[in-house]
């Protein structure tokens, strides 16, 4: 058997062991369903908070005291404008009251009435409207003013003004805004996935050190294969996680936040949707392998789980820094900053994924993927060498980073 | 012997950890098909020597050849290794653990699992085939690890302190397994500081102390380093008897113990009989490997102090 084939086989043996040891445990289910648990808790918190405020917001309302002749125009104007203001900014329901004498006094009394929860009152006529509002309800007052103006226009037209028929058109050339959205989505998507998944790699060598299995592995397999095998094993776990949640979200679109699903369908990356998806997968892979190889090498120097846990903060900082760098690059394409982000190994997958949305050329991506894989090899080699020198050569020898500080 | 008649050749291996010289020019030549022991007190450098030989760590100086190759990794699939610090994945089942170690050495999983079951049955661990390692006793887990070292039928089996932590029954099982591997044609290189096992098993041995090789040869050659011991029990004792015995003689129970004189025992016995001391008991004993080891290591300690 050739040395390369032997090394590949050994690497896959380690990867298989790590994959099965991770996946076939009850803890993995907690890991797999962590997003659902997080989501459920958020929903629960949101529902609780909403129920607390529900009562008061249900009671809140706007009041219009105008001549009865204007009621139809007011209702029509409210019906036209209300759909434009959605979500938390949506105004309370509009109640129509007949106009009264001393409307100014009555309207102020309405705002003051205990338990009435009137946010704003429109009175006078459509030709000369007045709005009063209680503190903190300026937006509701603006809405009422806009409604009265729209109602006046409707009255002047003599009938409901016709509403334009809307027809979506898919443009041939993607807009700059669409591309930016796709770029940011790519950067954020890879950041989000690697933030969740690549940090898992950091503690994997600690298991071998604690169980003393490392001696068996080191005697049988080159350390580089051990490192790569562990990285691939955890990458398999990450793929399983992504595949699971990808399938769930694709089948249950309702789980996607807001109009995310619809927005996703309207993405127009410059390189095309299918190549963009392929590049997203490729850059997720290299981002995972790059960050994972660094974390694995650093984590291998840690002797205890406590030391491994201490590493979680710098790891998160590195990931967020790479996200920040790549986001800046996406916002300023073609600049020195963007080029630096595309070349720097740890930010390269993020920045290049963003570039896939704004540029149609293939060759930069092929070159970038090769460049990134080269750095994976470099990081694994460095990690294995540090481990061999710092940890394996003596049970009592201090890790390399400790020796550096000890010299100081 | 030609160089390919040796499973392991180590030439002048040196290893330092910081200021500490752990191995200082150790030579080993392990003939193929033999059981070869590396003996030495704790901290002698045995484990470091074995680890350098296997390529787990690189020597600071010296060369080693494993199964004819200067690159131990190239022949990794023909080597089995039981390290001093035992290590298994606690969540693995016994059969999987054995098959996994075989897979690391090039055995496919299916064959590895089948052989693992056979080996576990033969070693009396049939009931534990599907038990997780964490549920096994220390001795059983150690045996599982040893089976993992032989499942791929290696040409060279390296065992570092294989008997430590085993009860007498499992020690016997292990001895039988080592002999079976030798009979299969494998070379066995093992380290120990327990002389009984070495005396029973080793075809040849080396004694390492203070990072240097102090002796190399057969068990008989090691024992021959010390003269045979005479245990003499006279029919009666008086103060003049000691003057008739060799200067090394010391009281031992009812009688006296002393090194067999170079000219033999006959003349001494005649003089004792003529002087009326008679012979109530007499035995001539060959010193054990333990005595030889103590002498070799003791000399090293004396040299170090000097």
Interface residues (C-beta under 8 A of the other chain):
Chain A: X1 X3 X6 X9 X10 X13 X14 X17 X21 X25 X207 X208 X211 X212 X213 X214 X215 X216 X217 X218 X219 X220 X221 X222 X388 X392 X393 X394 X395 X396 X397
Chain B: X17 X18 X51 X54 X55 X56 X57 X73 X74 X76 X77 X79 X81 X83 X85 X86 X87 X88 X89 X90 X91 X92 X100 X101 X103 X104 X105 X106 X145 X148
